Amino acid sequence: MGSNKQYFDEDPSVQSQESSIDLILPDLTTTLLTDRGVFSSQKIDAGTKFLLLNAPNPKESTRYALDLGCGYGAIARVLNHRSPLTEVWATDINKRALSLAKENLGNFGINVSHPDSIPDDISFDLIWSNPPIRIGKKPLQNLLEKWLKRLTLKGEAILVVQKHLGADSLASWLAGKNYGVERLMSKSGYRLLKVIRK
Ligand SMILES: C[S@@+](CC[C@H](N)C(=O)[O-])C[C@H]1O[C@@H](n2cnc3c(N)ncnc32)[C@H](O)[C@@H]1O
């Protein structure tokens, strides 16, 4: 899946070929199992790295955090590393991604789950996401509405979105839905957005 056009397929048809990649950050170096048929299978995505390098550290009070659209689990792994007492959840619809994430995250006590299996009574203090922009505007809006509703009153979501893939119109749409939206950083074609409930 060279161009990764179908990374959000629930059941990738491309033949599996597992490999490993290194995630190298100032505070964590680790190796992650990956495979064809999942997003950015050959290297950590530049947008994901941008989020991981620039997101504010989780607050000490963070009880529940979510990596929305976790792929093979890089973001959840870092959330757990930076906030070891937080209960971290990682979710995706791509079955291969979920199975890789279980391999990569299971030893750290991170919950890897299909979105439908996350208990309804959990509210998240923090969501970090490199969201699946390519599923289309309306499905993306529905996805974000569904999960932003599950933020606690003081919760926040940190999203990385490419400028040329509509970061600014997404920010305006969120503001129109009465979320507080702050552009934390804008660099190299990426925007880092903080979204809060108002
Ligand atoms: C841009 S990728 C980011 C993957 C991973 N977080 C990373 O940084 O490498 C977005 C992910 O969202 C997943 N996705 C698509 N639709 C979804 C949905 N309805 N619920 C949860 N995840 C979804 C895709 O399968 C994909 O793995």
The ligand as an SDF file (V2000), in Angstrom:
LIG
                    3D

 27 29  0  0  0  0  0  0  0  0999 V2000
   -3.9380    9.5400   10.0620 C   0  0  0  0  0  0  0  0  0  0  0  0
   -4.0620    7.9010   10.6980 S   0  0  0  0  0  0  0  0  0  0  0  0
   -3.1320    8.0230   12.2170 C   0  0  0  0  0  0  0  0  0  0  0  0
   -2.6710    6.6800   12.7100 C   0  0  0  0  0  0  0  0  0  0  0  0
   -1.7510    6.7200   13.9350 C   0  0  0  0  0  0  0  0  0  0  0  0
   -2.3470    7.4560   15.0290 N   0  0  0  0  0  0  0  0  0  0  0  0
   -0.4230    7.3150   13.5840 C   0  0  0  0  0  0  0  0  0  0  0  0
   -0.1720    8.4350   14.0240 O   0  0  0  0  0  0  0  0  0  0  0  0
    0.3580    6.6700   12.8870 O   0  0  0  0  0  0  0  0  0  0  0  0
   -5.7610    7.8660   11.2260 C   0  0  0  0  0  0  0  0  0  0  0  0
   -6.2530    6.5280   11.7560 C   0  0  0  0  0  0  0  0  0  0  0  0
   -7.6660    6.6460   12.0320 O   0  0  0  0  0  0  0  0  0  0  0  0
   -8.2670    5.4000   11.7790 C   0  0  0  0  0  0  0  0  0  0  0  0
   -9.7190    5.5600   11.6290 N   0  0  0  0  0  0  0  0  0  0  0  0
  -10.4560    5.7810   10.5120 C   0  0  0  0  0  0  0  0  0  0  0  0
  -11.7520    5.8460   10.7930 N   0  0  0  0  0  0  0  0  0  0  0  0
  -11.8580    5.6660   12.1410 C   0  0  0  0  0  0  0  0  0  0  0  0
  -12.9600    5.6260   13.0400 C   0  0  0  0  0  0  0  0  0  0  0  0
  -14.2340    5.7660   12.6230 N   0  0  0  0  0  0  0  0  0  0  0  0
  -12.7150    5.4220   14.3450 N   0  0  0  0  0  0  0  0  0  0  0  0
  -11.4380    5.2590   14.7950 C   0  0  0  0  0  0  0  0  0  0  0  0
  -10.3590    5.2840   13.9800 N   0  0  0  0  0  0  0  0  0  0  0  0
  -10.5580    5.4870   12.6740 C   0  0  0  0  0  0  0  0  0  0  0  0
   -7.5490    4.8920   10.5300 C   0  0  0  0  0  0  0  0  0  0  0  0
   -7.7190    3.5030   10.3600 O   0  0  0  0  0  0  0  0  0  0  0  0
   -6.1090    5.3370   10.8230 C   0  0  0  0  0  0  0  0  0  0  0  0
   -5.3860    4.3160   11.4550 O   0  0  0  0  0  0  0  0  0  0  0  0
  1  2  1  0
  2  3  1  0
  2 10  1  0
  3  4  1  0
  4  5  1  0
  5  6  1  0
  5  7  1  0
  7  8  2  0
  7  9  1  0
 10 11  1  0
 11 12  1  0
 11 26  1  0
 12 13  1  0
 13 14  1  0
 13 24  1  0
 14 15  1  0
 14 23  1  0
 15 16  2  0
 16 17  1  0
 17 18  1  0
 17 23  2  0
 18 19  1  0
 18 20  2  0
 20 21  1  0
 21 22  2  0
 22 23  1  0
 24 25  1  0
 24 26  1  0
 26 27  1  0
M  CHG  2   2   1   9  -1
M  END
$$$$
